[in-house]
Amino acid sequence: MKSSFPSEKDAAIRDAHIRGLTIVDTIKMIRERYQMSLGEAKDLVSNHCIWQDVVQASDSLKDDIEKLI
């Protein structure tokens, strides 16, 4: 049975966003706090709903840059 309460990692990601940390700083913080690999921390943060607007904006920018190259 899944808990309706946010996980500790979820809460840490939300708190970092609320405090104004960038997505990069949030990834670094999660990596250090939970002793995760960079890839694991990046996946966890970038797949979190609170960062989706940033991820989508960067994906669009990446696509535009690739078209120019």
HUHUGI-V169736 format. One line per field, one symbol per residue. ss: DSSP state (A for helix, B for strand, O for the rest). psi: psi as a letter, one per 40 degrees, with the letter a starting at -180 (. if undefined). burial: + if it has 24 or more other C-alpha atoms within 12 Angstrom, else -. Layout:
ss = ???
psi = ???
burial = ???
//
This chain:
ss = OOOOOOOAAAAAAAAAAAOOOOAAAAAAAAAAAAOOOAAAAAAAAAOOAAAAAAAAAAAAAAAAAAAAO
psi = hhieiiidddddddddddeeiidddddddddddefiiddddddddeehddeddddddddddddddddd.
burial = --------++-+++-++-----+--++++++---------++-+++-+-++------------------
//
